[in-house]
């Protein structure tokens, strides 16, 4: 049977529909397509975010581990630096160079280290044992003074004259008294044991001076720094410590220099702290002017003890010099920690002020966390054994891998 193409249907309302013209269309709602597209895009974006988070997490974990490793390495390096600094308390970084007072007074002025070396008038003590032996057989006076001008330690030679006057006063009042107490028998016994002639014994009894301009190299900065690192031993093992502060006028600037300006100078404070960290005995202060000089014991001038530890807030001609003092300051702080129970009252008070305001005394911009590490090491180290001996026996510090005695070179 042949189907008619012109079929007409009627709907329920009787309306005619020409089905021959009808087309079939799949009209789904537009919202379904939007949902599908959104779901796909959301999945892509979600995957991308998840991937990014995963990568970010892995990077974060890796970076955290790197930072932890860097911090651990930095702390080890800082501990090793502290350890090297503490060696200053028992080892000479540079020889102690002395000039006999008998030679000094004939010079008429202060001369440089290089001039004294060229003249062959320096006595060189290479080791701490050499210094201790020299102290047993004679007298070493550490001269602490302020320079009157940049590059000029003694503008009018007034310091030179005050040193001579004071040393001779010390010879008369202290050195000669000590010599008188030595019996002839003791001297003869010492000669027999050491095989020395009478002339050699007399030579050993000479008064020797340490004074920065003559005892520290002036032309080579690296050698100067080594000498600074040895100040602890220079000042601490000297038999006497003489603070020379006569009133002097700089003829060029008109500025007056005396004890008050001395106490403001960073280098002067450092020398005082190096001495006081070990002993307050045989400390003397020189006053006076062109008309004459007088000397009095340091305990009668308490101002010399008050701010001697505050070196980073002191006055320096060259501000960058403060960086040179960091390791020495660490060594001195270590020594104060070791002696804190035996300090005299004025030093104990000064040390208490320091510990209460460590960031002021040791600015983090210079010292970082070296002081905290020094305190940690002081707790870890056996007080009954010297620091350097422990390093010799143990080889390394706790938490480090480098031998501190040889600094990794294998040579002590």
Secondary structure as the mmCIF struct_conf table of DSSP 4:
data_model
#
loop_
_struct_conf.conf_type_id
_struct_conf.id
_struct_conf.beg_label_comp_id
_struct_conf.beg_label_asym_id
_struct_conf.beg_label_seq_id
_struct_conf.end_label_comp_id
_struct_conf.end_label_asym_id
_struct_conf.end_label_seq_id
HELX_LH_PP_P HELX_LH_PP_P1 UNK A 2 UNK A 4
TURN_TY1_P TURN_TY1_P1 UNK A 5 UNK A 6
STRN STRN1 UNK A 8 UNK A 10
TURN_TY1_P TURN_TY1_P2 UNK A 12 UNK A 13
STRN STRN2 UNK A 16 UNK A 18
HELX_RH_3T_P HELX_RH_3T_P1 UNK A 19 UNK A 21
HELX_RH_AL_P HELX_RH_AL_P1 UNK A 30 UNK A 86
HELX_RH_3T_P HELX_RH_3T_P2 UNK A 87 UNK A 89
TURN_TY1_P TURN_TY1_P3 UNK A 90 UNK A 90
BEND BEND1 UNK A 91 UNK A 91
BEND BEND2 UNK A 93 UNK A 94
STRN STRN3 UNK A 96 UNK A 100
HELX_RH_AL_P HELX_RH_AL_P2 UNK A 101 UNK A 107
BEND BEND3 UNK A 108 UNK A 109
HELX_RH_AL_P HELX_RH_AL_P3 UNK A 113 UNK A 119
TURN_TY1_P TURN_TY1_P4 UNK A 120 UNK A 120
STRN STRN4 UNK A 122 UNK A 125
BEND BEND4 UNK A 127 UNK A 127
HELX_RH_AL_P HELX_RH_AL_P4 UNK A 128 UNK A 137
BEND BEND5 UNK A 138 UNK A 138
STRN STRN5 UNK A 139 UNK A 145
BEND BEND6 UNK A 148 UNK A 148
STRN STRN6 UNK A 149 UNK A 149
TURN_TY1_P TURN_TY1_P5 UNK A 150 UNK A 151
STRN STRN7 UNK A 152 UNK A 152
BEND BEND7 UNK A 153 UNK A 153
TURN_TY1_P TURN_TY1_P6 UNK A 155 UNK A 156
BEND BEND8 UNK A 157 UNK A 157
HELX_RH_AL_P HELX_RH_AL_P5 UNK A 158 UNK A 170
HELX_RH_PI_P HELX_RH_PI_P1 UNK A 171 UNK A 175
HELX_RH_AL_P HELX_RH_AL_P6 UNK A 176 UNK A 180
TURN_TY1_P TURN_TY1_P7 UNK A 181 UNK A 181
BEND BEND9 UNK A 182 UNK A 182
HELX_RH_AL_P HELX_RH_AL_P7 UNK A 184 UNK A 194
TURN_TY1_P TURN_TY1_P8 UNK A 195 UNK A 195
HELX_RH_AL_P HELX_RH_AL_P8 UNK A 198 UNK A 204
TURN_TY1_P TURN_TY1_P9 UNK A 205 UNK A 205
BEND BEND10 UNK A 206 UNK A 206
STRN STRN8 UNK A 207 UNK A 211
HELX_RH_AL_P HELX_RH_AL_P9 UNK A 212 UNK A 215
BEND BEND11 UNK A 216 UNK A 216
BEND BEND12 UNK A 218 UNK A 219
HELX_RH_AL_P HELX_RH_AL_P10 UNK A 221 UNK A 229
TURN_TY1_P TURN_TY1_P10 UNK A 230 UNK A 230
HELX_RH_AL_P HELX_RH_AL_P11 UNK A 231 UNK A 237
BEND BEND13 UNK A 238 UNK A 239
STRN STRN9 UNK A 240 UNK A 244
STRN STRN10 UNK A 248 UNK A 249
TURN_TY1_P TURN_TY1_P11 UNK A 251 UNK A 253
STRN STRN11 UNK A 256 UNK A 257
BEND BEND14 UNK A 258 UNK A 258
HELX_RH_AL_P HELX_RH_AL_P12 UNK A 259 UNK A 262
TURN_TY1_P TURN_TY1_P12 UNK A 263 UNK A 264
STRN STRN12 UNK A 265 UNK A 265
HELX_RH_AL_P HELX_RH_AL_P13 UNK A 266 UNK A 276
TURN_TY1_P TURN_TY1_P13 UNK A 277 UNK A 278
TURN_TY1_P TURN_TY1_P14 UNK A 281 UNK A 282
STRN STRN13 UNK A 283 UNK A 289
TURN_TY1_P TURN_TY1_P15 UNK A 290 UNK A 291
STRN STRN14 UNK A 292 UNK A 297
HELX_RH_3T_P HELX_RH_3T_P3 UNK A 298 UNK A 300
TURN_TY1_P TURN_TY1_P16 UNK A 302 UNK A 302
HELX_RH_AL_P HELX_RH_AL_P14 UNK A 303 UNK A 306
BEND BEND15 UNK A 307 UNK A 307
TURN_TY1_P TURN_TY1_P17 UNK A 308 UNK A 309
TURN_TY1_P TURN_TY1_P18 UNK A 312 UNK A 313
BEND BEND16 UNK A 314 UNK A 314
STRN STRN15 UNK A 315 UNK A 315
BEND BEND17 UNK A 317 UNK A 318
TURN_TY1_P TURN_TY1_P19 UNK A 319 UNK A 320
HELX_RH_AL_P HELX_RH_AL_P15 UNK A 321 UNK A 324
TURN_TY1_P TURN_TY1_P20 UNK A 325 UNK A 325
HELX_RH_AL_P HELX_RH_AL_P16 UNK A 326 UNK A 339
TURN_TY1_P TURN_TY1_P21 UNK A 340 UNK A 342
HELX_RH_AL_P HELX_RH_AL_P17 UNK A 345 UNK A 356
TURN_TY1_P TURN_TY1_P22 UNK A 357 UNK A 357
HELX_RH_AL_P HELX_RH_AL_P18 UNK A 358 UNK A 361
BEND BEND18 UNK A 362 UNK A 362
HELX_RH_AL_P HELX_RH_AL_P19 UNK A 364 UNK A 367
TURN_TY1_P TURN_TY1_P23 UNK A 368 UNK A 369
HELX_RH_AL_P HELX_RH_AL_P20 UNK A 370 UNK A 380
BEND BEND19 UNK A 381 UNK A 381
TURN_TY1_P TURN_TY1_P24 UNK A 383 UNK A 384
BEND BEND20 UNK A 385 UNK A 385
HELX_RH_AL_P HELX_RH_AL_P21 UNK A 387 UNK A 394
BEND BEND21 UNK A 395 UNK A 396
TURN_TY1_P TURN_TY1_P25 UNK A 398 UNK A 399
BEND BEND22 UNK A 402 UNK A 402
TURN_TY1_P TURN_TY1_P26 UNK A 404 UNK A 408
BEND BEND23 UNK A 409 UNK A 410
#
